[in-house]
Amino acid sequence: MLSVPLNPDVERRLAELAKSRGQSDVELARELIETSIEDLDDIQMAAGRLENRGPVLTTDEARKALGLDS
């Protein structure tokens, strides 16, 4: 179980958003955390790929590398 103290303003905003969506504040907080974790994973993966990317290919080179040109 996780307990996270929130700034009163953030807690109020969370409660208002949850109410407007027909959710409890706990449900919305869980959804926001899960979504943020997925987004952070995607960002981290993209950054890793940018650091380890191969050489830039021209269109002709890419087509040849993919076997699209005979």
PAZALUM-418979 format. One line per field, with one value per residue (C-alpha): x, y, z; residue in three letters; residue number from 1. Coordinates in nm, 3 decimals, decimal comma. Example, Ala and Ser with C-alpha at 12.3 -4.5 7.8 and 13.67 -1.06 7.14 Angstrom:
2
xx: c(1,230;1,367);
yy: c(-0,450;-0,106);
zz: c(0,780;0,714);
residuo: c(ALA;SER);
num: c(1;2);
This chain:
70
xx: c(0,000;0,125;0,044;0,138;0,087;-0,044;-0,044;-0,397;-0,447;-0,349;-0,574;-0,866;-0,805;-0,781;-1,111;-1,282;-1,154;-1,250;-1,601;-1,646;-1,543;-1,763;-1,465;-1,331;-1,014;-0,834;-0,946;-0,832;-0,499;-0,436;-0,522;-0,295;-0,003;-0,039;-0,059;0,240;0,448;0,364;0,454;0,783;0,869;0,802;1,015;1,300;1,286;1,283;1,577;1,773;1,705;1,819;2,144;2,209;2,081;2,262;2,372;2,120;2,021;1,895;1,564;1,749;1,978;1,683;1,488;1,793;1,857;1,494;1,508;1,251;1,469;1,604);
yy: c(0,000;0,343;0,661;0,989;1,321;1,583;1,958;2,068;2,246;1,935;1,722;1,959;1,961;1,582;1,552;1,797;1,619;1,279;1,400;1,549;1,212;1,008;0,848;0,845;1,039;0,709;0,567;0,878;0,892;0,525;0,593;0,898;0,712;0,413;0,638;0,842;0,527;0,405;0,747;0,758;0,407;0,518;0,830;0,631;0,374;0,649;0,827;0,501;0,440;0,792;0,735;0,404;0,475;0,361;0,566;0,778;0,617;0,772;0,644;0,435;0,285;0,206;0,039;-0,171;-0,265;-0,375;-0,576;-0,361;-0,303;-0,593);
zz: c(0,000;-0,088;0,098;-0,066;0,108;-0,135;-0,132;-0,029;-0,361;-0,557;-0,339;-0,402;-0,777;-0,781;-0,595;-0,832;-1,143;-1,005;-0,923;-1,270;-1,421;-1,189;-1,016;-0,665;-0,600;-0,537;-0,874;-1,059;-0,873;-0,963;-1,329;-1,340;-1,182;-1,415;-1,721;-1,607;-1,552;-1,904;-2,047;-1,856;-1,979;-2,338;-2,295;-2,143;-2,425;-2,691;-2,529;-2,520;-2,888;-2,975;-2,788;-2,963;-3,310;-3,619;-3,915;-4,102;-4,431;-4,750;-4,887;-5,145;-4,878;-4,650;-4,933;-5,021;-4,654;-4,621;-4,941;-5,115;-5,420;-5,621);
residuo: c(MET;LEU;SER;VAL;PRO;LEU;ASN;PRO;ASP;VAL;GLU;ARG;ARG;LEU;ALA;GLU;LEU;ALA;LYS;SER;ARG;GLY;GLN;SER;ASP;VAL;GLU;LEU;ALA;ARG;GLU;LEU;ILE;GLU;THR;SER;ILE;GLU;ASP;LEU;ASP;ASP;ILE;GLN;MET;ALA;ALA;GLY;ARG;LEU;GLU;ASN;ARG;GLY;PRO;VAL;LEU;THR;THR;ASP;GLU;ALA;ARG;LYS;ALA;LEU;GLY;LEU;ASP;SER);
num: c(1;2;3;4;5;6;7;8;9;10;11;12;13;14;15;16;17;18;19;20;21;22;23;24;25;26;27;28;29;30;31;32;33;34;35;36;37;38;39;40;41;42;43;44;45;46;47;48;49;50;51;52;53;54;55;56;57;58;59;60;61;62;63;64;65;66;67;68;69;70);
